[in-house]
Amino acid sequence: MGLLLLAHLVAAVLAPVLVRWWGRSAYYVLALVPAAAFGWLMAQLSTVLDGGTVDEVTTWIPALDLDVTLRLDALALSVAALVTGVGALVFVYCARYFEPDDEGLRRFAGVLMAFAGSMLGLVVADDMLLLYVFWELTTVFSFLLIGGSGAAVAARRAAQQALIVTTAGGLAMLVGLVMIGQASGSYLLSEVVADPGTGPVVTVGVLLVIAGAVTKSAMVPFHFWLPGAMQAPTPVSAYLHAAAMVKGGIYLIARLAPGFADTPGWKPVVLGLGLATMLLGGYRALRQYDLKLLLAFGTVSQLGFLMVLVGTGSREAAAAGIAMLLAHGLFKSTLFLTVGVIDHTCGTRDLREINGLGRRVPVLAVVAGLAGASMAGLPPLLGFVGKEAAFTAFLDGGLESRVWAMVTLLGLLLGSVLTVAYTARFLWGAFGTGGSLRHCAADRPSPEHLHRPGPAFLAAPVVLALLGLAAGPLSSFLEPLVAPYADTLPLVAEEAESLALWHGLQPALLLSLVTLVGGLALFAARDLVARLQRRVAMDASADEGYWHTMRGLDVVAQVTTRTTQRGSLPTYLGVILVVLVALPGSILVFRAPWPDDVRLWDTPVQALVGVVVLGAAALAVRIRQRLSAVLVVGVTGYGIGVLFALQGAPDLALTQFLVETLTLVTFVLVLRKLPKDISDRHQAKERTARGLIAVAVGLLMGGVGVVALGARTATPVSVDYPQQAYDFGGGENIVNVTLVDIRAWDTMLEVSLLVVVATGVASLVFLRERTGAVARATHAPDAGAAAARRAPRDRWLAASATLAPQRRSVILEVITRALFHTIIVLSVYLLFSGHNVPGGGFAGGLVAGLALVLRYLAGGRYELGEAAPVDPGKLLGGGLLLAGTTGIAGLVLGADALQTTILERTVPLLGDVKLVTSLFFDMGVYLIVIGLVLDVLRSLGAQIDADDEDDDREQEDGDGTGTGGVHHVEDGGPVASSREASGALAPGGPR
């Protein structure tokens, strides 16, 4: 079974390629996959008929005790044979249904094959969570099949509707399966049904599973999605909505009925919804003129019939349900395929226009007549066998209560009368002779307009119709297949009858005759029925209720968004911080175990630094100039770094100083495009409220720290870090070994986040693309390029001559020339030595980034290009690739992912050499940090400089005030900016 699922997966992947090579004829090849699955199922028939099962268990995640468990028993084989057999014929049908030049054939083939595999997996899955996975896969693939290419609005809406309804039910089902699994102590369906749990948890879980089943099988009030899904191509309707997907809910109810049919609430819900669906679907089918919609509502009605039979919990009803399930799959898929042929032949599906087709295409009329007869329950077809068995089941007391059995039987009789009536409506409308033929292409004498179906096109519906015809007389051979499942039902009649075409003269036969006469009479009075239906037509419908619900959700979403998403970052942050203070703060004040003795500092120097930090924080609230406020905030960051150093954490202190410096530079670059002063539009009350929130959060975090440290009772894990870092990480720097080995997964996620941050920052400026390196001096405008090509004695930096004289600083250029390479060497030293002394890839990357900042500030944007003539994206991607490859290398060497491997060798002249593989991970971090800094300098520095130069040139050319705030970006993307400078010094181009 696992190989069959894998074959479907491979075929789904290869299907687009095969269709590209062979066109629509590739569907014949693809049909071999479900056909092979059907053949394998038939090979297991003897095992299943003997009451056995075919089980496969494949270990998936041993640590979590998760296995892929597949099981084939009588019920699974019956449904799987229907799914694979009809699926193979549908693929054959597709080879002639579609035109050679139809768009989307490749995509359709792959998705349809993927759906077929998912449906087969749903049927044979024994693990409930695995069943849910396949359940949702069928939902997703059906969405893609109904929506098609997405060009048609109606198809998109229908696909969305089906997706929302079935997914909502699927989520409820997932909760129910988890509740049942937890209460039963097992997630295997076979074990759960054999030994079902009891209690309110199980009851609620079962009802939630029923909710998933009724949405999947289009029960009232969720039936509306199935007629809407008729926007899909006819092969989709014949497969998904007749033989496969809609049977998923029926199958699930049938699978659970042996164990849970007596659960409180089961029968009222299942039988009530089933009867209501059968009656409503049949009633709505009598109002349809589109043949496909008529069959859709007929399918809804028949699904209600099946739900009643498999959900009753009696042996006879279950046997009738399996027989009807097979019969329905055969005759309804035949009828849908027939409609597809009619559509191709006549160019329309309106029964008011195409009646009389029978004498033009008699083979098609015979095929449809056989399928219709089975749907109406006429002998000797399988539909008659199943319907008569259903009547017999309730006549013999299919329920504990005789009264409710008769009520249910009455509902089935009325539904069957409607079934006969809409079957006659379909056959008479499509193949009768009473209507106009002027719109039927088959009546046109011109051969080029005659679309008579060929033998290959008719092959699939002919085979299905003949199977339905043959299955009736041979229905006694179905009994051994149905019995192993039916015998597991809790309610068994005293004199149970087996499936057979003829049981003699009995009440069930009389009821079948009554439904036939009643249905034909209802069809004969169709004009009167139509008038009555128009008179009692209700404005409200389930479909309208769905759309009203969706519009209501849209309104709620809009109101919620307007209320919470106001476009104000201070508001968002304020809400988060207030909630933080209110909830954890309340617990901290009223319930937290405060220590008796609190030590505020170790040395007076720490207290002094703390006072400076608090003073700077308070001053930042009062300062009205942006640059001054940023500098004061920076003081708080440097103060924290000093506290780290005083506490004996040089690695943290170094990183804090470097991060604070780069943050300050980034702020300055951004402030160039912002007003100099902070706006005074905020009232004093608002500023006071923000100050109070800030103080409250600070006190909260301080209090959390005090309580957390004072509440410690066990020895902290950090005690063992020094020894573990050396033994397993091969280094003496605990901080760095923790980052690249002990908690390497955290670091991996963090550096991935850095890549996302770099992309986000760049997207603020480069709106379309950001490929390529920063422009070099040779790309400067003519005057700047000529200056850049002067003799080396005229400049200290490669591109400093491109700056206007008033923007140059010779002292800064000399210092940069002297220090740049030293700083780069220092960064490399920190990278390689960080495993044993303060440093590491992150700190080294920050130092290298500061060197690039220095080059940019001293020489402008072209100097940045000379210093780092590389695409920042390549640095980011290369670093991420190197870090990820290092993690995978651990698996190759037989260790865990990202686990350090220590390599020691004796090298001539050098002696003992020790290398740890985490160094390569650290090198990846190093490249990512440099790429981040370079991307920030390129976006917020060099590109904004280029925008300003373009504005100045436009002003010099007499273009007025420029572009009105939208500046040209070198790669073609605009960026919004402000011309009011903040007064922050920044390099620029010629002025």
Number of C-alpha atoms within 10 A of each C-alpha: 19 14 9 18 20 12 18 25 19 15 23 24 17 16 27 20 17 20 21 12 11 12 18 25 17 22 24 18 18 24 23 17 24 27 19 16 25 22 15 14 20 14 11 16 18 12 15 22 18 12 14 15 17 14 14 16 12 11 10 12 10 8 6 7 8 14 15 16 21 22 20 23 22 23 21 22 23 21 24 23 21 22 28 27 21 28 29 27 23 26 29 25 25 25 21 20 22 15 12 13 9 10 12 11 22 21 19 20 27 25 21 26 28 24 29 28 28 24 29 27 24 28 27 25 26 23 23 22 19 20 25 18 18 21 26 19 19 27 25 18 20 25 23 23 27 27 24 21 15 14 9 11 10 16 24 21 17 23 27 17 22 29 21 17 20 26 19 15 21 26 17 19 23 21 17 24 23 18 21 27 23 14 19 18 14 17 20 21 24 18 16 20 17 14 14 21 20 13 10 12 14 24 20 18 22 26 20 22 27 25 24 27 27 30 26 29 27 28 30 22 17 21 28 26 26 25 23 20 29 21 23 21 18 24 23 24 28 27 30 26 28 29 27 28 25 23 27 23 24 26 25 21 26 26 20 23 24 26 22 26 23 14 19 16 13 21 19 11 16 25 20 17 19 30 28 18 29 31 26 21 29 29 20 19 28 25 18 19 17 17 26 26 22 23 28 29 27 28 29 31 32 28 30 32 28 29 31 29 31 33 27 33 30 27 27 32 30 31 30 27 28 27 28 30 28 21 30 26 24 31 33 29 32 30 27 25 30 26 23 24 25 25 20 17 22 23 16 19 22 19 23 17 19 28 23 24 26 20 12 13 16 12 15 21 20 15 22 28 22 23 33 26 24 30 28 26 26 21 18 21 30 33 31 25 28 29 29 28 28 27 25 23 28 26 16 18 22 28 22 12 10 14 11 14 19 17 13 21 21 15 19 25 20 17 27 29 26 31 31 27 28 31 28 22 25 27 20 20 22 25 24 18 15 11 17 12 18 11 16 21 22 23 17 15 9 9 9 7 13 15 19 17 17 10 11 12 20 20 13 22 27 22 16 25 26 17 17 26 23 14 23 27 17 16 20 16 13 19 17 16 23 23 21 19 21 27 16 18 24 16 21 20 15 8 8 12 15 18 25 20 21 16 14 8 8 11 13 20 19 13 17 22 14 15 24 21 15 19 24 21 14 21 22 14 12 17 11 12 15 12 11 11 15 11 9 8 10 8 6 8 11 14 17 12 13 17 12 12 12 14 12 12 12 12 12 12 12 13 12 11 11 11 9 13 13 10 9 10 10 10 14 13 10 16 14 12 15 15 11 16 21 15 10 14 21 13 11 17 12 8 9 16 13 17 12 6 7 11 6 9 11 10 10 9 13 18 14 12 18 18 13 15 21 15 14 20 20 16 14 21 16 11 15 14 16 22 21 15 20 18 16 20 21 21 20 21 22 20 23 20 23 22 20 18 16 16 13 10 15 19 21 20 22 18 20 20 20 22 19 20 17 17 15 18 17 17 17 23 22 15 21 23 19 18 16 18 16 14 10 9 7 9 8 10 9 11 14 12 12 16 15 12 17 19 13 18 18 13 14 20 15 12 17 17 12 17 17 14 13 15 13 9 7 6 8 9 7 10 9 10 18 17 15 18 21 16 12 15 26 23 24 20 22 23 24 28 29 20 20 28 26 21 14 22 16 14 19 21 11 13 23 18 12 19 22 14 15 22 18 13 15 21 16 13 22 21 14 12 12 21 12 13 19 26 22 19 25 17 12 19 13 11 11 21 18 14 19 23 15 12 8 10 6 12 16 20 20 22 29 30 27 28 24 14 12 8 18 19 14 15 11 16 20 14 13 23 17 12 15 18 13 13 19 19 15 15 26 22 15 21 23 18 18 26 28 17 17 22 27 31 32 28 28 32 30 23 26 26 25 24 20 25 22 21 29 27 22 29 30 27 32 31 28 29 26 21 21 19 15 16 18 27 21 16 22 29 17 17 27 24 15 20 30 17 16 23 25 16 19 18 13 11 11 10 14 14 19 25 25 25 20 15 11 11 10 10 9 8 6 7 9 10 11 11 13 16 21 28 23 21 28 30 23 28 32 30 25 32 28 26 28 27 22 29 27 22 25 25 22 22 26 25 24 25 19 19 18 18 18 19 23 18 14 15 14 11 10 10 12 11 11 17 13 12 14 15 23 20 18 14 14 13 16 18 18 12 17 13 13 12 14 18 17 15 13 15 20 24 24 18 12
